Amino acid sequence: MTRGVSIVIPTWNGLDLLKQFLPSVIAAARRYCEQAAAPTEIVVVDDGSTDGSVEWLVTEGFVDADTPAASVPESPTARPGRASNDQPEWTIHIALRLVRSKANCGFGESCNRGFAAAKHRLVFLLNNDVEPAVDSIAPLTENFEVDSVFAAHCRVFDIESGRECGTGKVGSFSRGFIRVHRGYDVEEQIGNASATPGELYSIFASGGSSMFDRLKFIETGGFESLLAPFYWEDVELSYRSWKRGYSIVYEPRSVARHRVSSTIRKLNRTAVRKIEQRNRLIYHWIHLHDRRMLVSHALWVLLLALTSPLRQKADFISSCVAAFRLLPAIRKRRREEKLACIRTDRDVLAIFRSLESRSDIVDWNLRSRPIE
């Protein structure tokens, strides 16, 4: 089955990054369009940039997303070659579309707007500092032959160090928190086209290099507005989808390179850390429904708050205060998610205990290495 793909890229004051990375996105879109004979588009969502990003995108052939499809011109940089008489007309070009925001709304809202504007069922969500391999799209799409798949994410390497920084992620619970950042690799299957799609579960799909089922994304509510302006949106959405009965998978055949935190690193690190810690708490307060786990979480949060001055982590207290200020909205979202859940917290984590028992699963820390 051939599937159309929308590539959505949120950006804020990322002109230099767009100039550097957009050509690789166009190349990957062209390759997929040629090989799969499927329609493809690139949707850039500008989040109130002031660095000339919008003006540059227009000169590169991007048109407003609400422009009728028949009016979208061919892009000379994106066209994969003139279609022959027996090919559908849409193979002629890749649509380049632009969604503009007058004000800076944050990562999650920009992504939600991009999904709303996307024309195809599958959405490949990329950060503006990600370089997808030219053949990265097709393997991701294969995972969606399994109806329960909500998202599939790439294998990612850090551009600056060359080291692997994005693999399958194992979910677990310890010291009062759901742990989501422990990675794994797959023995004898890395880069192997014979790897079975939909088998390699992952606790979350990164918002910077993953493909999503657009209908499921919209049905579950998209990225959580309480987490604005950034951080933990992808983890929260992924866990929400797991508890609603869907699955997230890792696709090692799809490779991308990432210049990590290119936008975030421009901001004040202390302020960013406070937001990150606040959002981690909000995520748990919405979704951690198991009573024993919740009690453990509360005790650990109290302990961390009391000892934060001794650990020189005083910003943790301000993060807690910021989260408590949102408690009425958090409680409302918690009630909604408890009603929507199909799986319990223990059901979700049991899936990853089973995954870890497989003979082909290897701890990422034992396999981490630069890309060849």
Secondary structure, 3 states (H helix, E strand, C coil): CCCCEEEEEEECCCHHHHHHHHHHHHHHHHHHHHHHCCCEEEEEEEECCCCCHHHHHHHCCCEECCCCHHHCCCCCCCCCCCCCCCCCHHHHCCEEEEEEECCCCCHHHHHHHHHHHCCCCEEEEECCCEEECCCCHHHHHHHHHCCCEEEEEEEEEECCCCEEEECEEEEEEECCEEEEEEEEEECCCCCCCCCCCCCCECCCCCCCEEEEEHHHHHHHCCCCHHHCCCCCHHHHHHHHHHHCCCEEEEEEEEEEEECCCCCHHHCCHHHHHHHHHHHHHHHHHHHCCCHHHHHHHHHHHHHHHHHCCCCCCCHHHHHHHHHHHCHHHHHHHHHHHHHHCCCCHHHHHHHHHHHHCCCCEEEHHHCCCECC
